Structures are given as C-alpha cells and as structure tokens.
Amino acid sequence: MPPKAGALVVDSGRADRVGVFRGVAGPYWLLRPVCGGVEWEAAPERVRPVTAAERLRAQTARVNARSRGEVL
C-alpha cells in the first residue's frame, strides 16, 4: 500500500535517497527530491519510511535551500 502523498520515504534503489511521495504511475511510485527538482520512479519494494534522523536531515536541507532562495 502506498504512503500518503507528501510523506517522506527512502529509495534504497538510489543509494538511500530521500524523497517526497507524489503518487503512483503504473507499477512505480513517483518520488520528488526534498529540495525540489525532477521526480523519479521508484520500485515500491525498494521504498521504505524515513527514520527520525533521515527526516531531520531532509527537513534541515529544505530549510537551508529555502534560506538560499533555491526553494519557495
């Protein structure tokens, strides 16, 4: 079962890259980088919820990017 839209997840198929769950496209889940950028497709069996440390790291990266004007 897919997570809720907007949930932070980790794609182990992409070196544990953290992304925001956006939806489902065929057999894949669509994820977007936390700081914005191009979505990518991930195999659902390679996606897991973030840990508390990964969540904090992703939120800090987003805040830092926003302070630099990279994210609205």
PQR file of N, CA, C, O and H, with PARSE charges and radii, in Angstrom:
ATOM      1  N   MET A   1       0.842  -1.178   0.000 -0.4000 1.5000
ATOM      2  CA  MET A   1       0.000   0.000   0.000 -0.0000 2.0000
ATOM      3  C   MET A   1       0.890   1.245   0.000  0.5500 1.7000
ATOM      4  O   MET A   1       1.800   1.354   0.822 -0.5500 1.4000
ATOM      5  N   PRO A   2       0.636   2.174  -0.907 -0.5600 1.5000
ATOM      6  CA  PRO A   2       1.464   3.378  -0.974  0.2800 2.0000
ATOM      7  C   PRO A   2       1.248   4.298   0.222  0.5500 1.7000
ATOM      8  O   PRO A   2       0.180   4.288   0.835 -0.5500 1.4000
ATOM      9  N   PRO A   3       2.264   5.093   0.551 -0.5600 1.5000
ATOM     10  CA  PRO A   3       2.111   6.065   1.646  0.2800 2.0000
ATOM     11  C   PRO A   3       1.209   7.212   1.196  0.5500 1.7000
ATOM     12  O   PRO A   3       0.826   7.289   0.029 -0.5500 1.4000
ATOM     13  N   LYS A   4       0.877   8.089   2.117 -0.4000 1.5000
ATOM     14  CA  LYS A   4       0.085   9.270   1.777 -0.0000 2.0000
ATOM     15  C   LYS A   4       0.937  10.231   0.959  0.5500 1.7000
ATOM     16  O   LYS A   4       2.152  10.298   1.142 -0.5500 1.4000
ATOM     17  H   LYS A   4       1.188   8.027   3.066  0.4000 1.0000
ATOM     18  N   ALA A   5       0.304  10.968   0.065 -0.4000 1.5000
ATOM     19  CA  ALA A   5       1.013  11.984  -0.721 -0.0000 2.0000
ATOM     20  C   ALA A   5       1.675  12.976   0.230  0.5500 1.7000
ATOM     21  O   ALA A   5       1.060  13.444   1.189 -0.5500 1.4000
ATOM     22  H   ALA A   5      -0.683  10.914  -0.083  0.4000 1.0000
ATOM     23  N   GLY A   6       2.928  13.285  -0.051 -0.4000 1.5000
ATOM     24  CA  GLY A   6       3.681  14.209   0.786 -0.0000 2.0000
ATOM     25  C   GLY A   6       4.537  13.543   1.844  0.5500 1.7000
ATOM     26  O   GLY A   6       5.335  14.206   2.506 -0.5500 1.4000
ATOM     27  H   GLY A   6       3.427  12.905  -0.830  0.4000 1.0000
ATOM     28  N   ALA A   7       4.378  12.227   2.012 -0.4000 1.5000
ATOM     29  CA  ALA A   7       5.170  11.500   3.015 -0.0000 2.0000
ATOM     30  C   ALA A   7       6.624  11.401   2.570  0.5500 1.7000
ATOM     31  O   ALA A   7       6.910  11.228   1.385 -0.5500 1.4000
ATOM     32  H   ALA A   7       3.729  11.688   1.474  0.4000 1.0000
ATOM     33  N   LEU A   8       7.533  11.510   3.522 -0.4000 1.5000
ATOM     34  CA  LEU A   8       8.953  11.320   3.239 -0.0000 2.0000
ATOM     35  C   LEU A   8       9.273   9.835   3.252  0.5500 1.7000
ATOM     36  O   LEU A   8       8.881   9.108   4.164 -0.5500 1.4000
ATOM     37  H   LEU A   8       7.301  11.651   4.485  0.4000 1.0000
ATOM     38  N   VAL A   9       9.989   9.397   2.228 -0.4000 1.5000
ATOM     39  CA  VAL A   9      10.374   7.992   2.107 -0.0000 2.0000
ATOM     40  C   VAL A   9      11.818   7.916   1.615  0.5500 1.7000
ATOM     41  O   VAL A   9      12.390   8.913   1.174 -0.5500 1.4000
ATOM     42  H   VAL A   9      10.307   9.988   1.487  0.4000 1.0000
ATOM     43  N   VAL A  10      12.390   6.730   1.697 -0.4000 1.5000
ATOM     44  CA  VAL A  10      13.757   6.490   1.241 -0.0000 2.0000
ATOM     45  C   VAL A  10      13.715   5.468   0.117  0.5500 1.7000
ATOM     46  O   VAL A  10      13.076   4.423   0.238 -0.5500 1.4000
ATOM     47  H   VAL A  10      11.925   5.920   2.055  0.4000 1.0000
ATOM     48  N   ASP A  11      14.395   5.776  -0.970 -0.4000 1.5000
ATOM     49  CA  ASP A  11      14.515   4.864  -2.112 -0.0000 2.0000
ATOM     50  C   ASP A  11      15.856   4.141  -2.003  0.5500 1.7000
ATOM     51  O   ASP A  11      16.898   4.706  -2.338 -0.5500 1.4000
ATOM     52  H   ASP A  11      14.914   6.625  -1.069  0.4000 1.0000
ATOM     53  N   SER A  12      15.831   2.904  -1.539 -0.4000 1.5000
ATOM     54  CA  SER A  12      17.071   2.143  -1.377 -0.0000 2.0000
ATOM     55  C   SER A  12      17.664   1.757  -2.732  0.5500 1.7000
ATOM     56  O   SER A  12      18.832   1.375  -2.801 -0.5500 1.4000
ATOM     57  H   SER A  12      14.985   2.445  -1.266  0.4000 1.0000
ATOM     58  N   GLY A  13      16.897   1.847  -3.787 -0.4000 1.5000
ATOM     59  CA  GLY A  13      17.399   1.575  -5.125 -0.0000 2.0000
ATOM     60  C   GLY A  13      18.231   2.725  -5.676  0.5500 1.7000
ATOM     61  O   GLY A  13      18.859   2.589  -6.726 -0.5500 1.4000
ATOM     62  H   GLY A  13      15.948   2.158  -3.730  0.4000 1.0000
ATOM     63  N   ARG A  14      18.238   3.843  -4.983 -0.4000 1.5000
ATOM     64  CA  ARG A  14      19.013   5.024  -5.386 -0.0000 2.0000
ATOM     65  C   ARG A  14      19.890   5.504  -4.241  0.5500 1.7000
ATOM     66  O   ARG A  14      19.874   6.682  -3.885 -0.5500 1.4000
ATOM     67  H   ARG A  14      17.727   3.953  -4.130  0.4000 1.0000
ATOM     68  N   ALA A  15      20.633   4.609  -3.684 -0.4000 1.5000
ATOM     69  CA  ALA A  15      21.596   4.928  -2.617 -0.0000 2.0000
ATOM     70  C   ALA A  15      20.938   5.621  -1.429  0.5500 1.7000
ATOM     71  O   ALA A  15      21.471   6.594  -0.895 -0.5500 1.4000
ATOM     72  H   ALA A  15      20.646   3.651  -3.973  0.4000 1.0000
ATOM     73  N   ASP A  16      19.779   5.114  -1.021 -0.4000 1.5000
ATOM     74  CA  ASP A  16      19.040   5.644   0.139 -0.0000 2.0000
ATOM     75  C   ASP A  16      18.697   7.124  -0.012  0.5500 1.7000
ATOM     76  O   ASP A  16      18.779   7.891   0.947 -0.5500 1.4000
ATOM     77  H   ASP A  16      19.347   4.323  -1.455  0.4000 1.0000
ATOM     78  N   ARG A  17      18.319   7.509  -1.204 -0.4000 1.5000
ATOM     79  CA  ARG A  17      17.909   8.888  -1.486 -0.0000 2.0000
ATOM     80  C   ARG A  17      16.544   9.154  -0.860  0.5500 1.7000
ATOM     81  O   ARG A  17      15.609   8.371  -1.031 -0.5500 1.4000
ATOM     82  H   ARG A  17      18.252   6.886  -1.983  0.4000 1.0000
ATOM     83  N   VAL A  18      16.440  10.257  -0.141 -0.4000 1.5000
ATOM     84  CA  VAL A  18      15.174  10.635   0.496 -0.0000 2.0000
ATOM     85  C   VAL A  18      14.341  11.415  -0.504  0.5500 1.7000
ATOM     86  O   VAL A  18      14.846  12.295  -1.200 -0.5500 1.4000
ATOM     87  H   VAL A  18      17.199  10.893  -0.002  0.4000 1.0000
ATOM     88  N   GLY A  19      13.066  11.085  -0.568 -0.4000 1.5000
ATOM     89  CA  GLY A  19      12.161  11.781  -1.478 -0.0000 2.0000
ATOM     90  C   GLY A  19      10.785  11.955  -0.868  0.5500 1.7000
ATOM     91  O   GLY A  19      10.456  11.366   0.161 -0.5500 1.4000
ATOM     92  H   GLY A  19      12.656  10.370  -0.003  0.4000 1.0000
ATOM     93  N   VAL A  20       9.999  12.774  -1.527 -0.4000 1.5000
ATOM     94  CA  VAL A  20       8.616  13.019  -1.121 -0.0000 2.0000
ATOM     95  C   VAL A  20       7.726  12.185  -2.031  0.5500 1.7000
ATOM     96  O   VAL A  20       7.817  12.286  -3.255 -0.5500 1.4000
ATOM     97  H   VAL A  20      10.267  13.252  -2.363  0.4000 1.0000
ATOM     98  N   PHE A  21       6.872  11.368  -1.442 -0.4000 1.5000
ATOM     99  CA  PHE A  21       5.972  10.537  -2.234 -0.0000 2.0000
ATOM    100  C   PHE A  21       4.950  11.423  -2.921  0.5500 1.7000
ATOM    101  O   PHE A  21       4.302  12.243  -2.271 -0.5500 1.4000
ATOM    102  H   PHE A  21       6.798  11.287  -0.448  0.4000 1.0000
ATOM    103  N   ARG A  22       4.795  11.262  -4.258 -0.4000 1.5000
ATOM    104  CA  ARG A  22       3.878  12.096  -5.036 -0.0000 2.0000
ATOM    105  C   ARG A  22       2.684  11.316  -5.581  0.5500 1.7000
ATOM    106  O   ARG A  22       1.612  11.890  -5.772 -0.5500 1.4000
ATOM    107  H   ARG A  22       5.321  10.595  -4.786  0.4000 1.0000
ATOM    108  N   GLY A  23       2.851  10.031  -5.832 -0.4000 1.5000
ATOM    109  CA  GLY A  23       1.750   9.255  -6.380 -0.0000 2.0000
ATOM    110  C   GLY A  23       2.249   7.971  -7.017  0.5500 1.7000
ATOM    111  O   GLY A  23       3.404   7.577  -6.855 -0.5500 1.4000
ATOM    112  H   GLY A  23       3.722   9.565  -5.677  0.4000 1.0000
ATOM    113  N   VAL A  24       1.340   7.327  -7.750 -0.4000 1.5000
ATOM    114  CA  VAL A  24       1.630   6.044  -8.384 -0.0000 2.0000
ATOM    115  C   VAL A  24       1.481   6.204  -9.892  0.5500 1.7000
ATOM    116  O   VAL A  24       0.526   6.820 -10.367 -0.5500 1.4000
ATOM    117  H   VAL A  24       0.402   7.647  -7.882  0.4000 1.0000
ATOM    118  N   ALA A  25       2.425   5.648 -10.639 -0.4000 1.5000
ATOM    119  CA  ALA A  25       2.374   5.637 -12.102 -0.0000 2.0000
ATOM    120  C   ALA A  25       2.654   4.213 -12.553  0.5500 1.7000
ATOM    121  O   ALA A  25       3.807   3.783 -12.606 -0.5500 1.4000
ATOM    122  H   ALA A  25       3.201   5.148 -10.254  0.4000 1.0000
ATOM    123  N   GLY A  26       1.606   3.493 -12.875 -0.4000 1.5000
ATOM    124  CA  GLY A  26       1.768   2.095 -13.265 -0.0000 2.0000
ATOM    125  C   GLY A  26       2.315   1.299 -12.098  0.5500 1.7000
ATOM    126  O   GLY A  26       1.772   1.364 -10.996 -0.5500 1.4000
ATOM    127  H   GLY A  26       0.670   3.842 -12.833  0.4000 1.0000
ATOM    128  N   PRO A  27       3.385   0.547 -12.324 -0.5600 1.5000
ATOM    129  CA  PRO A  27       3.945  -0.265 -11.239  0.2800 2.0000
ATOM    130  C   PRO A  27       4.921   0.509 -10.343  0.5500 1.7000
ATOM    131  O   PRO A  27       5.458  -0.052  -9.388 -0.5500 1.4000
ATOM    132  N   TYR A  28       5.150   1.772 -10.640 -0.4000 1.5000
ATOM    133  CA  TYR A  28       6.152   2.554  -9.908 -0.0000 2.0000
ATOM    134  C   TYR A  28       5.523   3.626  -9.024  0.5500 1.7000
ATOM    135  O   TYR A  28       4.387   4.049  -9.235 -0.5500 1.4000
ATOM    136  H   TYR A  28       4.714   2.228 -11.415  0.4000 1.0000
ATOM    137  N   TRP A  29       6.291   4.047  -8.038 -0.4000 1.5000
ATOM    138  CA  TRP A  29       5.910   5.175  -7.196 -0.0000 2.0000
ATOM    139  C   TRP A  29       6.722   6.373  -7.639  0.5500 1.7000
ATOM    140  O   TRP A  29       7.910   6.254  -7.938 -0.5500 1.4000
ATOM    141  H   TRP A  29       7.214   3.704  -7.867  0.4000 1.0000
ATOM    142  N   LEU A  30       6.082   7.524  -7.679 -0.4000 1.5000
ATOM    143  CA  LEU A  30       6.758   8.751  -8.065 -0.0000 2.0000
ATOM    144  C   LEU A  30       7.254   9.476  -6.823  0.5500 1.7000
ATOM    145  O   LEU A  30       6.491   9.740  -5.893 -0.5500 1.4000
ATOM    146  H   LEU A  30       5.117   7.621  -7.436  0.4000 1.0000
ATOM    147  N   LEU A  31       8.535   9.792  -6.824 -0.4000 1.5000
ATOM    148  CA  LEU A  31       9.157  10.496  -5.706 -0.0000 2.0000
ATOM    149  C   LEU A  31       9.790  11.774  -6.234  0.5500 1.7000
ATOM    150  O   LEU A  31      10.223  11.840  -7.385 -0.5500 1.4000
ATOM    151  H   LEU A  31       9.154   9.578  -7.579  0.4000 1.0000
ATOM    152  N   ARG A  32       9.837  12.777  -5.386 -0.4000 1.5000
ATOM    153  CA  ARG A  32      10.443  14.053  -5.757 -0.0000 2.0000
ATOM    154  C   ARG A  32      11.495  14.408  -4.719  0.5500 1.7000
ATOM    155  O   ARG A  32      11.294  14.143  -3.534 -0.5500 1.4000
ATOM    156  H   ARG A  32       9.485  12.724  -4.451  0.4000 1.0000
ATOM    157  N   PRO A  33      12.605  14.998  -5.129 -0.5600 1.5000
ATOM    158  CA  PRO A  33      13.621  15.412  -4.163  0.2800 2.0000
ATOM    159  C   PRO A  33      13.036  16.380  -3.134  0.5500 1.7000
ATOM    160  O   PRO A  33      12.160  17.181  -3.459 -0.5500 1.4000
ATOM    161  N   VAL A  34      13.509  16.307  -1.925 -0.4000 1.5000
ATOM    162  CA  VAL A  34      13.011  17.139  -0.825 -0.0000 2.0000
ATOM    163  C   VAL A  34      13.195  18.624  -1.128  0.5500 1.7000
ATOM    164  O   VAL A  34      12.341  19.438  -0.775 -0.5500 1.4000
ATOM    165  H   VAL A  34      14.221  15.656  -1.661  0.4000 1.0000
ATOM    166  N   CYS A  35      14.283  18.976  -1.767 -0.4000 1.5000
ATOM    167  CA  CYS A  35      14.577  20.387  -2.060 -0.0000 2.0000
ATOM    168  C   CYS A  35      14.098  20.801  -3.448  0.5500 1.7000
ATOM    169  O   CYS A  35      14.534  21.826  -3.972 -0.5500 1.4000
ATOM    170  H   CYS A  35      14.976  18.315  -2.053  0.4000 1.0000
ATOM    171  N   GLY A  36      13.214  20.022  -4.041 -0.4000 1.5000
ATOM    172  CA  GLY A  36      12.702  20.337  -5.367 -0.0000 2.0000
ATOM    173  C   GLY A  36      13.536  19.664  -6.448  0.5500 1.7000
ATOM    174  O   GLY A  36      14.647  19.195  -6.201 -0.5500 1.4000
ATOM    175  H   GLY A  36      12.860  19.189  -3.615  0.4000 1.0000
ATOM    176  N   GLY A  37      12.984  19.630  -7.628 -0.4000 1.5000
ATOM    177  CA  GLY A  37      13.692  19.004  -8.736 -0.0000 2.0000
ATOM    178  C   GLY A  37      12.799  18.032  -9.472  0.5500 1.7000
ATOM    179  O   GLY A  37      11.585  18.002  -9.271 -0.5500 1.4000
ATOM    180  H   GLY A  37      12.081  20.011  -7.828  0.4000 1.0000
ATOM    181  N   VAL A  38      13.407  17.253 -10.310 -0.4000 1.5000
ATOM    182  CA  VAL A  38      12.695  16.327 -11.178 -0.0000 2.0000
ATOM    183  C   VAL A  38      12.283  15.069 -10.415  0.5500 1.7000
ATOM    184  O   VAL A  38      13.077  14.491  -9.672 -0.5500 1.4000
ATOM    185  H   VAL A  38      14.393  17.278 -10.473  0.4000 1.0000
ATOM    186  N   GLU A  39      11.034  14.657 -10.610 -0.4000 1.5000
ATOM    187  CA  GLU A  39      10.556  13.411  -9.997 -0.0000 2.0000
ATOM    188  C   GLU A  39      11.294  12.230 -10.605  0.5500 1.7000
ATOM    189  O   GLU A  39      11.821  12.292 -11.715 -0.5500 1.4000
ATOM    190  H   GLU A  39      10.389  15.127 -11.213  0.4000 1.0000
ATOM    191  N   TRP A  40      11.308  11.142  -9.823 -0.4000 1.5000
ATOM    192  CA  TRP A  40      11.855   9.906 -10.359 -0.0000 2.0000
ATOM    193  C   TRP A  40      10.926   8.764  -9.981  0.5500 1.7000
ATOM    194  O   TRP A  40      10.132   8.869  -9.046 -0.5500 1.4000
ATOM    195  H   TRP A  40      10.880  11.091  -8.921  0.4000 1.0000
ATOM    196  N   GLU A  41      11.042   7.682 -10.719 -0.4000 1.5000
ATOM    197  CA  GLU A  41      10.235   6.492 -10.460 -0.0000 2.0000
ATOM    198  C   GLU A  41      11.017   5.539  -9.578  0.5500 1.7000
ATOM    199  O   GLU A  41      12.217   5.339  -9.765 -0.5500 1.4000
ATOM    200  H   GLU A  41      11.687   7.597 -11.478  0.4000 1.0000
ATOM    201  N   ALA A  42      10.321   4.956  -8.614 -0.4000 1.5000
ATOM    202  CA  ALA A  42      10.956   4.002  -7.703 -0.0000 2.0000
ATOM    203  C   ALA A  42      10.110   2.733  -7.634  0.5500 1.7000
ATOM    204  O   ALA A  42       8.880   2.786  -7.642 -0.5500 1.4000
ATOM    205  H   ALA A  42       9.347   5.118  -8.462  0.4000 1.0000
ATOM    206  N   ALA A  43      10.784   1.609  -7.568 -0.4000 1.5000
ATOM    207  CA  ALA A  43      10.084   0.337  -7.381 -0.0000 2.0000
ATOM    208  C   ALA A  43       9.574   0.287  -5.940  0.5500 1.7000
ATOM    209  O   ALA A  43      10.358   0.471  -5.009 -0.5500 1.4000
ATOM    210  H   ALA A  43      11.783   1.565  -7.561  0.4000 1.0000
ATOM    211  N   PRO A  44       8.281   0.041  -5.738 -0.5600 1.5000
ATOM    212  CA  PRO A  44       7.704   0.056  -4.386  0.2800 2.0000
ATOM    213  C   PRO A  44       8.427  -0.839  -3.386  0.5500 1.7000
ATOM    214  O   PRO A  44       8.509  -0.497  -2.206 -0.5500 1.4000
ATOM    215  N   GLU A  45       8.950  -1.972  -3.831 -0.4000 1.5000
ATOM    216  CA  GLU A  45       9.634  -2.883  -2.902 -0.0000 2.0000
ATOM    217  C   GLU A  45      10.980  -2.333  -2.426  0.5500 1.7000
ATOM    218  O   GLU A  45      11.574  -2.879  -1.496 -0.5500 1.4000
ATOM    219  H   GLU A  45       8.884  -2.250  -4.789  0.4000 1.0000
ATOM    220  N   ARG A  46      11.464  -1.262  -3.051 -0.4000 1.5000
ATOM    221  CA  ARG A  46      12.741  -0.660  -2.658 -0.0000 2.0000
ATOM    222  C   ARG A  46      12.552   0.627  -1.857  0.5500 1.7000
ATOM    223  O   ARG A  46      13.521   1.314  -1.534 -0.5500 1.4000
ATOM    224  H   ARG A  46      10.982  -0.819  -3.806  0.4000 1.0000
ATOM    225  N   VAL A  47      11.294   0.950  -1.539 -0.4000 1.5000
ATOM    226  CA  VAL A  47      10.990   2.183  -0.811 -0.0000 2.0000
ATOM    227  C   VAL A  47      10.591   1.839   0.619  0.5500 1.7000
ATOM    228  O   VAL A  47       9.849   0.888   0.862 -0.5500 1.4000
ATOM    229  H   VAL A  47      10.506   0.392  -1.801  0.4000 1.0000
ATOM    230  N   ARG A  48      11.100   2.636   1.563 -0.4000 1.5000
ATOM    231  CA  ARG A  48      10.760   2.427   2.977 -0.0000 2.0000
ATOM    232  C   ARG A  48      10.548   3.787   3.636  0.5500 1.7000
ATOM    233  O   ARG A  48      10.985   4.808   3.104 -0.5500 1.4000
ATOM    234  H   ARG A  48      11.703   3.409   1.365  0.4000 1.0000
ATOM    235  N   PRO A  49       9.885   3.809   4.785 -0.5600 1.5000
ATOM    236  CA  PRO A  49       9.713   5.077   5.509  0.2800 2.0000
ATOM    237  C   PRO A  49      11.058   5.606   6.004  0.5500 1.7000
ATOM    238  O   PRO A  49      12.002   4.841   6.198 -0.5500 1.4000
ATOM    239  N   VAL A  50      11.134   6.907   6.203 -0.4000 1.5000
ATOM    240  CA  VAL A  50      12.365   7.510   6.720 -0.0000 2.0000
ATOM    241  C   VAL A  50      12.496   7.242   8.214  0.5500 1.7000
ATOM    242  O   VAL A  50      11.504   7.046   8.917 -0.5500 1.4000
ATOM    243  H   VAL A  50      10.367   7.529   6.046  0.4000 1.0000
ATOM    244  N   THR A  51      13.729   7.238   8.677 -0.4000 1.5000
ATOM    245  CA  THR A  51      13.977   7.179  10.121 -0.0000 2.0000
ATOM    246  C   THR A  51      13.888   8.611  10.663  0.5500 1.7000
ATOM    247  O   THR A  51      13.813   9.565   9.890 -0.5500 1.4000
ATOM    248  H   THR A  51      14.534   7.397   8.105  0.4000 1.0000
ATOM    249  N   ALA A  52      13.895   8.752  11.963 -0.4000 1.5000
ATOM    250  CA  ALA A  52      13.837  10.083  12.579 -0.0000 2.0000
ATOM    251  C   ALA A  52      15.045  10.921  12.151  0.5500 1.7000
ATOM    252  O   ALA A  52      14.903  12.111  11.872 -0.5500 1.4000
ATOM    253  H   ALA A  52      13.956   7.976  12.591  0.4000 1.0000
ATOM    254  N   ALA A  53      16.217  10.316  12.097 -0.4000 1.5000
ATOM    255  CA  ALA A  53      17.435  11.037  11.698 -0.0000 2.0000
ATOM    256  C   ALA A  53      17.358  11.468  10.234  0.5500 1.7000
ATOM    257  O   ALA A  53      17.751  12.585   9.899 -0.5500 1.4000
ATOM    258  H   ALA A  53      16.332   9.348  12.323  0.4000 1.0000
ATOM    259  N   GLU A  54      16.858  10.598   9.364 -0.4000 1.5000
ATOM    260  CA  GLU A  54      16.730  10.940   7.945 -0.0000 2.0000
ATOM    261  C   GLU A  54      15.706  12.061   7.748  0.5500 1.7000
ATOM    262  O   GLU A  54      15.898  12.941   6.909 -0.5500 1.4000
ATOM    263  H   GLU A  54      16.539   9.691   9.637  0.4000 1.0000
ATOM    264  N   ARG A  55      14.627  12.025   8.518 -0.4000 1.5000
ATOM    265  CA  ARG A  55      13.599  13.072   8.442 -0.0000 2.0000
ATOM    266  C   ARG A  55      14.199  14.423   8.840  0.5500 1.7000
ATOM    267  O   ARG A  55      13.988  15.423   8.154 -0.5500 1.4000
ATOM    268  H   ARG A  55      14.471  11.310   9.200  0.4000 1.0000
ATOM    269  N   LEU A  56      14.938  14.451   9.938 -0.4000 1.5000
ATOM    270  CA  LEU A  56      15.548  15.685  10.413 -0.0000 2.0000
ATOM    271  C   LEU A  56      16.554  16.218   9.390  0.5500 1.7000
ATOM    272  O   LEU A  56      16.594  17.421   9.130 -0.5500 1.4000
ATOM    273  H   LEU A  56      15.110  13.639  10.495  0.4000 1.0000
ATOM    274  N   ARG A  57      17.358  15.337   8.814 -0.4000 1.5000
ATOM    275  CA  ARG A  57      18.346  15.735   7.809 -0.0000 2.0000
ATOM    276  C   ARG A  57      17.657  16.334   6.581  0.5500 1.7000
ATOM    277  O   ARG A  57      18.106  17.351   6.052 -0.5500 1.4000
ATOM    278  H   ARG A  57      17.325  14.360   9.025  0.4000 1.0000
ATOM    279  N   ALA A  58      16.563  15.704   6.124 -0.4000 1.5000
ATOM    280  CA  ALA A  58      15.835  16.197   4.954 -0.0000 2.0000
ATOM    281  C   ALA A  58      15.177  17.541   5.242  0.5500 1.7000
ATOM    282  O   ALA A  58      15.206  18.436   4.398 -0.5500 1.4000
ATOM    283  H   ALA A  58      16.198  14.878   6.553  0.4000 1.0000
ATOM    284  N   GLN A  59      14.587  17.691   6.419 -0.4000 1.5000
ATOM    285  CA  GLN A  59      13.942  18.953   6.774 -0.0000 2.0000
ATOM    286  C   GLN A  59      14.972  20.077   6.887  0.5500 1.7000
ATOM    287  O   GLN A  59      14.705  21.206   6.475 -0.5500 1.4000
ATOM    288  H   GLN A  59      14.564  16.963   7.105  0.4000 1.0000
ATOM    289  N   THR A  60      16.126  19.778   7.435 -0.4000 1.5000
ATOM    290  CA  THR A  60      17.193  20.773   7.550 -0.0000 2.0000
ATOM    291  C   THR A  60      17.692  21.175   6.169  0.5500 1.7000
ATOM    292  O   THR A  60      17.930  22.357   5.923 -0.5500 1.4000
ATOM    293  H   THR A  60      16.343  18.861   7.769  0.4000 1.0000
ATOM    294  N   ALA A  61      17.852  20.227   5.274 -0.4000 1.5000
ATOM    295  CA  ALA A  61      18.302  20.529   3.913 -0.0000 2.0000
ATOM    296  C   ALA A  61      17.296  21.435   3.208  0.5500 1.7000
ATOM    297  O   ALA A  61      17.685  22.362   2.497 -0.5500 1.4000
ATOM    298  H   ALA A  61      17.659  19.266   5.473  0.4000 1.0000
ATOM    299  N   ARG A  62      16.003  21.172   3.403 -0.4000 1.5000
ATOM    300  CA  ARG A  62      14.974  22.001   2.774 -0.0000 2.0000
ATOM    301  C   ARG A  62      14.997  23.421   3.327  0.5500 1.7000
ATOM    302  O   ARG A  62      14.912  24.383   2.563 -0.5500 1.4000
ATOM    303  H   ARG A  62      15.687  20.419   3.981  0.4000 1.0000
ATOM    304  N   VAL A  63      15.110  23.559   4.633 -0.4000 1.5000
ATOM    305  CA  VAL A  63      15.162  24.891   5.251 -0.0000 2.0000
ATOM    306  C   VAL A  63      16.387  25.652   4.762  0.5500 1.7000
ATOM    307  O   VAL A  63      16.295  26.840   4.452 -0.5500 1.4000
ATOM    308  H   VAL A  63      15.179  22.778   5.253  0.4000 1.0000
ATOM    309  N   ASN A  64      17.525  24.985   4.691 -0.4000 1.5000
ATOM    310  CA  ASN A  64      18.740  25.635   4.201 -0.0000 2.0000
ATOM    311  C   ASN A  64      18.599  26.064   2.742  0.5500 1.7000
ATOM    312  O   ASN A  64      19.015  27.164   2.380 -0.5500 1.4000
ATOM    313  H   ASN A  64      17.600  24.020   4.943  0.4000 1.0000
ATOM    314  N   ALA A  65      18.020  25.208   1.901 -0.4000 1.5000
ATOM    315  CA  ALA A  65      17.816  25.549   0.494 -0.0000 2.0000
ATOM    316  C   ALA A  65      16.856  26.734   0.375  0.5500 1.7000
ATOM    317  O   ALA A  65      17.057  27.623  -0.454 -0.5500 1.4000
ATOM    318  H   ALA A  65      17.682  24.314   2.195  0.4000 1.0000
ATOM    319  N   ARG A  66      15.835  26.740   1.191 -0.4000 1.5000
ATOM    320  CA  ARG A  66      14.869  27.844   1.147 -0.0000 2.0000
ATOM    321  C   ARG A  66      15.541  29.157   1.566  0.5500 1.7000
ATOM    322  O   ARG A  66      15.259  30.204   0.983 -0.5500 1.4000
ATOM    323  H   ARG A  66      15.672  26.018   1.864  0.4000 1.0000
ATOM    324  N   SER A  67      16.419  29.112   2.561 -0.4000 1.5000
ATOM    325  CA  SER A  67      17.087  30.337   3.006 -0.0000 2.0000
ATOM    326  C   SER A  67      18.040  30.875   1.932  0.5500 1.7000
ATOM    327  O   SER A  67      18.342  32.068   1.910 -0.5500 1.4000
ATOM    328  H   SER A  67      16.647  28.261   3.034  0.4000 1.0000
ATOM    329  N   ARG A  68      18.506  30.005   1.055 -0.4000 1.5000
ATOM    330  CA  ARG A  68      19.368  30.421  -0.060 -0.0000 2.0000
ATOM    331  C   ARG A  68      18.562  30.844  -1.282  0.5500 1.7000
ATOM    332  O   ARG A  68      19.130  31.268  -2.288 -0.5500 1.4000
ATOM    333  H   ARG A  68      18.260  29.035   1.073  0.4000 1.0000
ATOM    334  N   GLY A  69      17.222  30.726  -1.194 -0.4000 1.5000
ATOM    335  CA  GLY A  69      16.364  31.094  -2.310 -0.0000 2.0000
ATOM    336  C   GLY A  69      16.223  30.033  -3.371  0.5500 1.7000
ATOM    337  O   GLY A  69      15.749  30.318  -4.471 -0.5500 1.4000
ATOM    338  H   GLY A  69      16.761  30.381  -0.376  0.4000 1.0000
ATOM    339  N   GLU A  70      16.626  28.806  -3.067 -0.4000 1.5000
ATOM    340  CA  GLU A  70      16.550  27.716  -4.042 -0.0000 2.0000
ATOM    341  C   GLU A  70      15.191  27.034  -4.062  0.5500 1.7000
ATOM    342  O   GLU A  70      14.840  26.384  -5.047 -0.5500 1.4000
ATOM    343  H   GLU A  70      17.011  28.573  -2.174  0.4000 1.0000
ATOM    344  N   VAL A  71      14.420  27.173  -2.985 -0.4000 1.5000
ATOM    345  CA  VAL A  71      13.114  26.545  -2.843 -0.0000 2.0000
ATOM    346  C   VAL A  71      12.133  27.605  -2.371  0.5500 1.7000
ATOM    347  O   VAL A  71      12.446  28.388  -1.475 -0.5500 1.4000
ATOM    348  H   VAL A  71      14.705  27.701  -2.185  0.4000 1.0000
ATOM    349  N   LEU A  72      10.960  27.635  -2.963 -0.4000 1.5000
ATOM    350  CA  LEU A  72       9.945  28.586  -2.500 -0.0000 2.0000
ATOM    351  C   LEU A  72       9.140  28.031  -1.362  0.5500 1.7000
ATOM    352  O   LEU A  72       8.244  28.704  -0.854 -0.5500 1.4000
ATOM    353  H   LEU A  72      10.705  27.000  -3.692  0.4000 1.0000
TER
END
